[in-house]
Amino acid sequence: MVMNMQTPLFFDEVDSILLYDPLSDFLGAFKEGQVEISYLDCVKQAGHSFPTVAGAYLMTIVGLKMLYGSELPQRGNIHVSVKGKSTEGTTGVIGNIISFIVGAGAEEGFKGIQGKFSRNNLMAYDQKMSGEVTLRRTDNKRSVSLSYDPSVIPGDQRLKPLMGKVLQGKASDQERNLFKVLWQERVKDILLTKALRDKMIQVY
């Protein structure tokens, strides 16, 4: 028996990302190869809804718009470079989310079929760049670098002390629930406050 999964309601308000996936088209996984990836998909991939996941998602939205304009972005046709090492802080999380969305694998990625549809060697960490992440089309070499600053939308002042109590096992049920609500409220504001997106996402 499959139970209905309950998630914060704002997940449904976040714009999804539509891409063309030639591999999925070739193998018949999605009609006409059109793949829609939602914020919820990325939460499932990461295991949590977090400002870092939200930032990676937003940087991908902005980056794909810069690279493709009104065209449908092509999944598997984008190389992802990340400034930091994969083991540093949340760098690996950011890389994993973006690579998942755009279909960029590292060395161990899909090797393709008779020279087509490969997804490997499209992900690189510890790279020199102006921004935090660089997306580059493999067909025309156009690229865009981006950085993300979540401090533009600070969290509720109660979050830090509540997190401490929860982690120490000293929080009441009411406090644990309040922490969850306040945490996701900040993620919601990051994802849905489009008026501040230009301040959160820097394009180079």
Accessible surface in RSA format (square Angstrom, percent):
REM  Atomic radii and reference values for relative SASA: ProtOr
REM  Chains: A
REM  Algorithm: Lee & Richards
REM  Probe-radius: 1.40
REM  Slices: 20
REM RES _ NUM      All-atoms   Total-Side   Main-Chain    Non-polar    All polar
REM                ABS   REL    ABS   REL    ABS   REL    ABS   REL    ABS   REL
RES MET A   1   227.36 117.7 141.40  93.6  85.96 204.7 118.66 100.9 108.70 144.0
RES VAL A   2   145.09  95.5 118.57 107.3  26.52  63.9 121.79 105.8  23.31  63.2
RES MET A   3   157.73  81.7 137.37  90.9  20.35  48.5  99.60  84.7  58.12  77.0
RES ASN A   4   146.26 100.9 122.39 118.3  23.86  57.5  32.57  78.4 113.69 109.9
RES MET A   5   117.39  60.8  83.26  55.1  34.14  81.3  58.05  49.4  59.34  78.6
RES GLN A   6   172.46  96.4 139.85 102.2  32.61  77.6  47.80 101.7 124.65  94.5
RES THR A   7    46.96  33.4  26.99  27.4  19.97  47.6  14.77  19.8  32.18  48.7
RES PRO A   8    50.40  36.7  37.44  34.1  12.96  47.1  49.09  40.5   1.31   8.1
RES LEU A   9   154.26  85.9 144.75 103.6   9.51  23.9 145.75 102.4   8.51  22.9
RES PHE A  10    11.70   5.9   9.45   5.9   2.25   5.9   9.45   5.7   2.25   6.5
RES PHE A  11    13.06   6.5   5.72   3.5   7.35  19.1   5.78   3.5   7.29  20.9
RES ASP A  12   128.89  90.3  94.92  94.5  33.97  80.3  34.99  82.4  93.90  93.6
RES GLU A  13   103.26  59.3  79.70  60.3  23.56  56.1  39.93  77.2  63.33  51.7
RES VAL A  14    14.12   9.3   3.04   2.8  11.07  26.7   3.29   2.9  10.83  29.4
RES ASP A  15    73.12  51.2  63.78  63.5   9.33  22.1  24.56  57.8  48.56  48.4
RES SER A  16    46.29  39.1  22.53  30.1  23.76  54.7   8.09  17.2  38.20  53.5
RES ILE A  17    11.31   6.4   8.21   6.1   3.10   7.5  11.31   8.1   0.00   0.0
RES LEU A  18    77.63  43.2  69.01  49.4   8.62  21.7  69.01  48.5   8.62  23.2
RES LEU A  19     0.00   0.0   0.00   0.0   0.00   0.0   0.00   0.0   0.00   0.0
RES TYR A  20    64.41  30.1  64.41  36.6   0.00   0.0  44.16  33.2  20.25  25.0
RES ASP A  21     1.89   1.3   1.89   1.9   0.00   0.0   0.00   0.0   1.89   1.9
RES PRO A  22    26.68  19.4  24.69  22.5   1.99   7.2  24.77  20.5   1.91  11.9
RES LEU A  23    25.38  14.1  25.38  18.2   0.00   0.0  25.38  17.8   0.00   0.0
RES SER A  24    13.49  11.4  11.38  15.2   2.11   4.9   2.11   4.5  11.38  15.9
RES ASP A  25    55.87  39.1  44.54  44.3  11.32  26.8   4.07   9.6  51.80  51.7
RES PHE A  26   119.91  60.0  86.21  53.4  33.70  87.7  96.37  58.4  23.54  67.4
RES LEU A  27   110.64  61.6  78.16  55.9  32.49  81.7  83.22  58.4  27.42  73.8
RES GLY A  28    61.54  75.9   0.00   N/A  61.54  75.9  30.08  82.5  31.46  70.5
RES ALA A  29    67.51  62.1  32.30  49.9  35.20  80.1  43.07  60.7  24.43  64.7
RES PHE A  30    95.84  47.9  88.90  55.1   6.94  18.1  93.96  57.0   1.88   5.4
RES LYS A  31   181.77  88.7 156.80  96.2  24.97  59.5 109.06  98.2  72.71  77.4
RES GLU A  32   114.49  65.7  98.79  74.7  15.70  37.4  38.24  74.0  76.25  62.3
RES GLY A  33     0.00   0.0   0.00   N/A   0.00   0.0   0.00   0.0   0.00   0.0
RES GLN A  34    78.61  44.0  66.96  48.9  11.65  27.7  10.80  23.0  67.81  51.4
RES VAL A  35     9.81   6.5   9.54   8.6   0.27   0.7   9.81   8.5   0.00   0.0
RES GLU A  36   113.36  65.1  90.31  68.3  23.05  54.9  24.20  46.8  89.17  72.8
RES ILE A  37     6.14   3.5   6.14   4.6   0.00   0.0   6.14   4.4   0.00   0.0
RES SER A  38    33.05  27.9  33.05  44.1   0.00   0.0  27.59  58.7   5.46   7.7
RES TYR A  39     0.52   0.2   0.00   0.0   0.52   1.4   0.00   0.0   0.52   0.6
RES LEU A  40    43.19  24.1  42.99  30.8   0.20   0.5  42.99  30.2   0.20   0.5
RES ASP A  41    44.11  30.9  40.71  40.5   3.40   8.0   7.47  17.6  36.63  36.5
RES CYS A  42     0.00   0.0   0.00   0.0   0.00   0.0   0.00   0.0   0.00   0.0
RES VAL A  43    20.18  13.3  19.82  17.9   0.36   0.9  19.82  17.2   0.36   1.0
RES LYS A  44   121.44  59.2  92.13  56.5  29.31  69.8  59.01  53.1  62.43  66.5
RES GLN A  45    79.74  44.6  47.40  34.6  32.34  77.0  25.11  53.4  54.63  41.4
RES ALA A  46    29.36  27.0   1.39   2.1  27.97  63.6   8.33  11.7  21.03  55.7
RES GLY A  47    64.61  79.7   0.00   N/A  64.61  79.7  32.28  88.6  32.33  72.4
RES HIS A  48    70.07  38.3  63.34  44.0   6.73  17.2  53.08  54.7  16.99  19.8
RES SER A  49    10.55   8.9   4.00   5.3   6.55  15.1   4.00   8.5   6.55   9.2
RES PHE A  50    67.07  33.6  67.07  41.5   0.00   0.0  67.07  40.7   0.00   0.0
RES PRO A  51    11.04   8.0  11.04  10.1   0.00   0.0  11.04   9.1   0.00   0.0
RES THR A  52    14.71  10.5  12.68  12.9   2.03   4.8   3.12   4.2  11.60  17.5
RES VAL A  53     0.00   0.0   0.00   0.0   0.00   0.0   0.00   0.0   0.00   0.0
RES ALA A  54     0.00   0.0   0.00   0.0   0.00   0.0   0.00   0.0   0.00   0.0
RES GLY A  55     0.00   0.0   0.00   N/A   0.00   0.0   0.00   0.0   0.00   0.0
RES ALA A  56     0.07   0.1   0.00   0.0   0.07   0.2   0.00   0.0   0.07   0.2
RES TYR A  57     0.00   0.0   0.00   0.0   0.00   0.0   0.00   0.0   0.00   0.0
RES LEU A  58     0.37   0.2   0.37   0.3   0.00   0.0   0.37   0.3   0.00   0.0
RES MET A  59     0.62   0.3   0.39   0.3   0.23   0.5   0.62   0.5   0.00   0.0
RES THR A  60     0.12   0.1   0.00   0.0   0.12   0.3   0.12   0.2   0.00   0.0
RES ILE A  61    39.24  22.3  35.01  26.1   4.23  10.2  37.06  26.7   2.18   5.9
RES VAL A  62    28.20  18.6  25.88  23.4   2.31   5.6  28.15  24.5   0.05   0.1
RES GLY A  63     0.00   0.0   0.00   N/A   0.00   0.0   0.00   0.0   0.00   0.0
RES LEU A  64     6.15   3.4   5.56   4.0   0.60   1.5   5.77   4.1   0.38   1.0
RES LYS A  65   130.77  63.8 122.26  75.0   8.51  20.3  87.44  78.7  43.33  46.2
RES MET A  66    94.25  48.8  81.21  53.7  13.04  31.1  55.61  47.3  38.64  51.2
RES LEU A  67     2.11   1.2   2.05   1.5   0.06   0.2   2.06   1.4   0.05   0.1
RES TYR A  68    10.16   4.7   4.56   2.6   5.60  14.6   6.68   5.0   3.48   4.3
RES GLY A  69    36.59  45.1   0.00   N/A  36.59  45.1  27.52  75.5   9.07  20.3
RES SER A  70   118.36 100.0  78.69 105.0  39.67  91.4  49.65 105.7  68.71  96.3
RES GLU A  71   102.91  59.1  89.34  67.6  13.57  32.3  42.28  81.8  60.63  49.5
RES LEU A  72    66.15  36.8  48.62  34.8  17.54  44.1  49.24  34.6  16.91  45.5
RES PRO A  73    14.94  10.9  14.94  13.6   0.00   0.0  14.94  12.3   0.00   0.0
RES GLN A  74    65.30  36.5  65.30  47.7   0.00   0.0   4.62   9.8  60.69  46.0
RES ARG A  75    34.87  14.6  34.77  17.7   0.09   0.2   0.00   0.0  34.87  21.1
RES GLY A  76    17.20  21.2   0.00   N/A  17.20  21.2   3.63   9.9  13.58  30.4
RES ASN A  77    14.81  10.2  13.92  13.4   0.89   2.1   2.87   6.9  11.94  11.5
RES ILE A  78     0.00   0.0   0.00   0.0   0.00   0.0   0.00   0.0   0.00   0.0
RES HIS A  79    27.05  14.8  26.92  18.7   0.14   0.3  12.94  13.3  14.11  16.4
RES VAL A  80     0.00   0.0   0.00   0.0   0.00   0.0   0.00   0.0   0.00   0.0
RES SER A  81    18.61  15.7  18.61  24.8   0.00   0.0   3.74   8.0  14.87  20.8
RES VAL A  82     2.13   1.4   2.13   1.9   0.00   0.0   2.13   1.9   0.00   0.0
RES LYS A  83   102.98  50.2  97.11  59.6   5.87  14.0  55.12  49.6  47.86  51.0
RES GLY A  84    17.91  22.1   0.00   N/A  17.91  22.1  14.40  39.5   3.51   7.9
RES LYS A  85   103.87  50.7 103.15  63.3   0.72   1.7  46.52  41.9  57.35  61.1
RES SER A  86    53.93  45.6  41.42  55.3  12.50  28.8  13.99  29.8  39.94  55.9
RES THR A  87   124.84  88.8  90.81  92.1  34.03  81.1  80.43 108.0  44.41  67.1
RES GLU A  88    86.68  49.8  80.25  60.7   6.42  15.3  40.02  77.4  46.66  38.1
RES GLY A  89    82.23 101.4   0.00   N/A  82.23 101.4  43.55 119.5  38.67  86.6
RES THR A  90    62.66  44.6  58.52  59.3   4.13   9.8  39.17  52.6  23.48  35.5
RES THR A  91    22.46  16.0  21.02  21.3   1.44   3.4   3.38   4.5  19.08  28.8
RES GLY A  92    12.19  15.0   0.00   N/A  12.19  15.0  12.03  33.0   0.17   0.4
RES VAL A  93    42.44  27.9  40.15  36.4   2.29   5.5  41.15  35.8   1.29   3.5
RES ILE A  94     9.14   5.2   9.14   6.8   0.00   0.0   9.14   6.6   0.00   0.0
RES GLY A  95     0.11   0.1   0.00   N/A   0.11   0.1   0.11   0.3   0.00   0.0
RES ASN A  96    75.30  51.9  73.82  71.3   1.48   3.6   4.92  11.8  70.38  68.0
RES ILE A  97     0.23   0.1   0.23   0.2   0.00   0.0   0.23   0.2   0.00   0.0
RES ILE A  98     0.39   0.2   0.39   0.3   0.00   0.0   0.39   0.3   0.00   0.0
RES SER A  99    19.71  16.7  16.94  22.6   2.77   6.4   2.79   5.9  16.93  23.7
RES PHE A 100    64.95  32.5  55.68  34.5   9.26  24.1  64.95  39.4   0.00   0.0
RES ILE A 101     0.00   0.0   0.00   0.0   0.00   0.0   0.00   0.0   0.00   0.0
RES VAL A 102     0.00   0.0   0.00   0.0   0.00   0.0   0.00   0.0   0.00   0.0
RES GLY A 103     8.74  10.8   0.00   N/A   8.74  10.8   8.74  24.0   0.00   0.0
RES ALA A 104     5.78   5.3   0.00   0.0   5.78  13.1   0.65   0.9   5.13  13.6
RES GLY A 105    17.21  21.2   0.00   N/A  17.21  21.2  16.51  45.3   0.70   1.6
RES ALA A 106    32.04  29.5  27.86  43.0   4.18   9.5  28.15  39.6   3.88  10.3
RES GLU A 107   138.75  79.7 131.99  99.9   6.77  16.1  43.51  84.2  95.25  77.8
RES GLU A 108   142.56  81.8 115.22  87.2  27.34  65.1  71.74 138.8  70.82  57.8
RES GLY A 109    13.04  16.1   0.00   N/A  13.04  16.1  11.82  32.4   1.22   2.7
RES PHE A 110    89.57  44.8  74.47  46.1  15.10  39.3  83.08  50.4   6.49  18.6
RES LYS A 111   127.90  62.4 108.67  66.7  19.23  45.8  89.28  80.4  38.62  41.1
RES GLY A 112    20.01  24.7   0.00   N/A  20.01  24.7   0.54   1.5  19.47  43.6
RES ILE A 113    60.34  34.3  55.05  41.0   5.29  12.7  58.24  41.9   2.10   5.7
RES GLN A 114   181.24 101.3 136.78 100.0  44.46 105.9  57.23 121.8 124.01  94.1
RES GLY A 115    79.41  97.9   0.00   N/A  79.41  97.9  39.86 109.4  39.55  88.6
RES LYS A 116   138.01  67.3 133.25  81.8   4.77  11.3  80.05  72.1  57.96  61.7
RES PHE A 117    48.54  24.3  29.18  18.1  19.35  50.4  39.46  23.9   9.07  26.0
RES SER A 118    50.34  42.5  41.64  55.6   8.70  20.0   8.54  18.2  41.80  58.6
RES ARG A 119    27.00  11.3  27.00  13.8   0.00   0.0  10.59  14.5  16.41   9.9
RES ASN A 120    27.43  18.9  21.00  20.3   6.43  15.5   0.00   0.0  27.43  26.5
RES ASN A 121    91.18  62.9  74.33  71.8  16.85  40.6  30.10  72.4  61.08  59.0
RES LEU A 122    19.32  10.8  19.32  13.8   0.00   0.0  19.32  13.6   0.00   0.0
RES MET A 123    24.53  12.7   7.95   5.3  16.57  39.5   7.95   6.8  16.57  22.0
RES ALA A 124    25.50  23.4  20.27  31.3   5.23  11.9  25.50  35.9   0.00   0.0
RES TYR A 125    54.01  25.2  41.79  23.8  12.22  31.8  37.83  28.4  16.18  20.0
RES ASP A 126    86.20  60.4  68.13  67.8  18.07  42.7  13.89  32.7  72.31  72.1
RES GLN A 127    70.15  39.2  64.56  47.2   5.59  13.3   7.36  15.7  62.79  47.6
RES LYS A 128   208.18 101.6 176.15 108.1  32.03  76.3 122.50 110.3  85.68  91.3
RES MET A 129    36.18  18.7  10.15   6.7  26.03  62.0  24.62  20.9  11.56  15.3
RES SER A 130    83.74  70.8  55.82  74.5  27.92  64.3  23.90  50.9  59.83  83.8
RES GLY A 131     2.32   2.9   0.00   N/A   2.32   2.9   2.08   5.7   0.23   0.5
RES GLU A 132    49.71  28.5  48.18  36.4   1.53   3.6  26.81  51.9  22.90  18.7
RES VAL A 133     0.33   0.2   0.33   0.3   0.00   0.0   0.33   0.3   0.00   0.0
RES THR A 134    20.98  14.9  20.78  21.1   0.21   0.5  19.49  26.2   1.49   2.3
RES LEU A 135     0.00   0.0   0.00   0.0   0.00   0.0   0.00   0.0   0.00   0.0
RES ARG A 136    74.77  31.4  74.77  38.1   0.00   0.0  24.52  33.5  50.25  30.5
RES ARG A 137    17.59   7.4  17.59   9.0   0.00   0.0   0.00   0.0  17.59  10.7
RES THR A 138    44.05  31.3  31.81  32.2  12.24  29.2  22.57  30.3  21.49  32.5
RES ASP A 139    85.80  60.1  48.79  48.6  37.01  87.5  39.88  93.9  45.92  45.8
RES ASN A 140    69.43  47.9  44.64  43.1  24.79  59.7  36.26  87.3  33.17  32.1
RES LYS A 141   128.51  62.7 115.21  70.7  13.29  31.6  83.75  75.4  44.75  47.7
RES ARG A 142   123.15  51.7 115.75  59.0   7.40  17.6  45.28  61.9  77.86  47.2
RES SER A 143    66.40  56.1  36.92  49.3  29.48  67.9   2.55   5.4  63.85  89.5
RES VAL A 144     7.72   5.1   4.80   4.3   2.92   7.0   7.72   6.7   0.00   0.0
RES SER A 145    17.30  14.6  16.13  21.5   1.17   2.7   2.44   5.2  14.86  20.8
RES LEU A 146     0.30   0.2   0.30   0.2   0.00   0.0   0.30   0.2   0.00   0.0
RES SER A 147    23.71  20.0  23.47  31.3   0.24   0.6  17.68  37.7   6.03   8.4
RES TYR A 148    25.57  11.9   8.28   4.7  17.30  45.0   8.99   6.8  16.58  20.4
RES ASP A 149    66.22  46.4  64.85  64.5   1.37   3.2  25.43  59.9  40.79  40.7
RES PRO A 150    40.21  29.3  40.21  36.7   0.00   0.0  40.21  33.2   0.00   0.0
RES SER A 151    75.94  64.2  58.61  78.2  17.33  39.9  46.82  99.7  29.12  40.8
RES VAL A 152    42.99  28.3  20.30  18.4  22.69  54.7  28.59  24.8  14.40  39.1
RES ILE A 153    14.26   8.1  13.24   9.9   1.02   2.5  14.26  10.3   0.00   0.0
RES PRO A 154   103.50  75.4  85.75  78.2  17.75  64.5  88.67  73.2  14.82  92.1
RES GLY A 155    28.88  35.6   0.00   N/A  28.88  35.6   7.05  19.3  21.83  48.9
RES ASP A 156    56.94  39.9  36.13  36.0  20.81  49.2  19.74  46.4  37.20  37.1
RES GLN A 157   171.93  96.1 148.92 108.8  23.00  54.8  60.33 128.4 111.60  84.6
RES ARG A 158   119.70  50.3 118.54  60.4   1.17   2.8  55.65  76.1  64.05  38.8
RES LEU A 159    18.14  10.1  18.04  12.9   0.10   0.2  18.09  12.7   0.05   0.1
RES LYS A 160   175.57  85.7 165.82 101.7   9.76  23.2 113.09 101.8  62.48  66.6
RES PRO A 161    80.48  58.7  67.91  61.9  12.58  45.7  78.66  64.9   1.82  11.3
RES LEU A 162    14.84   8.3  14.57  10.4   0.27   0.7  14.77  10.4   0.07   0.2
RES MET A 163    66.10  34.2  66.10  43.7   0.00   0.0  33.66  28.6  32.45  43.0
RES GLY A 164    22.65  27.9   0.00   N/A  22.65  27.9  22.24  61.0   0.40   0.9
RES LYS A 165    78.72  38.4  78.00  47.9   0.72   1.7  45.13  40.6  33.59  35.8
RES VAL A 166    42.49  28.0  30.10  27.2  12.40  29.9  30.63  26.6  11.86  32.2
RES LEU A 167   141.79  79.0 107.52  76.9  34.26  86.1 110.73  77.8  31.05  83.6
RES GLN A 168   116.71  65.3  85.26  62.3  31.46  74.9  38.04  81.0  78.67  59.7
RES GLY A 169    65.55  80.8   0.00   N/A  65.55  80.8  33.02  90.6  32.53  72.9
RES LYS A 170   146.03  71.2 119.17  73.1  26.86  63.9  78.45  70.6  67.58  72.0
RES ALA A 171     9.19   8.5   0.26   0.4   8.93  20.3   0.75   1.1   8.45  22.4
RES SER A 172    57.49  48.6  45.62  60.9  11.87  27.3  51.69 110.1   5.80   8.1
RES ASP A 173    94.04  65.9  89.03  88.6   5.00  11.8  32.57  76.6  61.47  61.3
RES GLN A 174   146.54  81.9 138.77 101.4   7.77  18.5  45.83  97.5 100.72  76.4
RES GLU A 175    44.90  25.8  44.62  33.8   0.27   0.7  18.02  34.9  26.87  21.9
RES ARG A 176    90.68  38.1  90.27  46.0   0.40   1.0  28.75  39.3  61.93  37.5
RES ASN A 177    83.90  57.9  82.96  80.2   0.94   2.3  23.59  56.8  60.31  58.3
RES LEU A 178    60.04  33.4  56.03  40.1   4.00  10.1  59.44  41.7   0.59   1.6
RES PHE A 179    31.36  15.7  31.36  19.4   0.00   0.0  31.36  19.0   0.00   0.0
RES LYS A 180   127.34  62.1 123.38  75.7   3.96   9.4  77.53  69.8  49.82  53.1
RES VAL A 181    86.69  57.0  80.73  73.1   5.96  14.4  85.93  74.7   0.76   2.1
RES LEU A 182    17.94  10.0  16.15  11.6   1.78   4.5  16.19  11.4   1.74   4.7
RES TRP A 183    45.94  18.4  45.18  21.9   0.76   1.8  40.61  21.7   5.33   8.7
RES GLN A 184    38.32  21.4  38.01  27.8   0.31   0.7  19.83  42.2  18.50  14.0
RES GLU A 185    79.25  45.5  78.32  59.3   0.92   2.2  26.15  50.6  53.09  43.3
RES ARG A 186    51.01  21.4  47.74  24.3   3.27   7.8   8.55  11.7  42.45  25.7
RES VAL A 187     0.02   0.0   0.02   0.0   0.00   0.0   0.02   0.0   0.00   0.0
RES LYS A 188    66.49  32.4  66.49  40.8   0.00   0.0  20.14  18.1  46.35  49.4
RES ASP A 189    58.83  41.2  57.89  57.6   0.94   2.2   6.37  15.0  52.46  52.3
RES ILE A 190     0.36   0.2   0.00   0.0   0.36   0.9   0.00   0.0   0.36   1.0
RES LEU A 191     1.01   0.6   0.00   0.0   1.01   2.5   0.00   0.0   1.01   2.7
RES LEU A 192    47.00  26.2  28.37  20.3  18.63  46.8  28.72  20.2  18.28  49.2
RES THR A 193    44.56  31.7  38.33  38.9   6.23  14.9  32.93  44.2  11.63  17.6
RES LYS A 194   117.38  57.3 101.94  62.5  15.44  36.8  67.84  61.1  49.54  52.8
RES ALA A 195    95.51  87.8  57.08  88.1  38.43  87.4  69.85  98.4  25.66  68.0
RES LEU A 196    52.37  29.2  52.37  37.5   0.00   0.0  52.37  36.8   0.00   0.0
RES ARG A 197    34.68  14.6  34.68  17.7   0.00   0.0  16.99  23.2  17.69  10.7
RES ASP A 198   127.54  89.3 112.54 112.0  15.00  35.5  33.55  79.0  93.99  93.7
RES LYS A 199   144.00  70.3 122.08  74.9  21.92  52.2  78.26  70.4  65.75  70.0
RES MET A 200     1.32   0.7   0.00   0.0   1.32   3.2   0.00   0.0   1.32   1.8
RES ILE A 201     7.47   4.2   1.63   1.2   5.83  14.1   1.63   1.2   5.83  15.8
RES GLN A 202    96.94  54.2  96.00  70.2   0.94   2.2  21.78  46.4  75.15  57.0
RES VAL A 203    51.11  33.6  31.81  28.8  19.30  46.5  31.81  27.6  19.30  52.3
RES TYR A 204   120.26  56.1  68.23  38.8  52.02 135.4  81.14  61.0  39.11  48.2
END  Absolute sums over single chains surface
CHAIN  1 A    11652.9       9254.9       2398.0       6225.6       5427.3
END  Absolute sums over all chains
TOTAL         11652.9       9254.9       2398.0       6225.6       5427.3
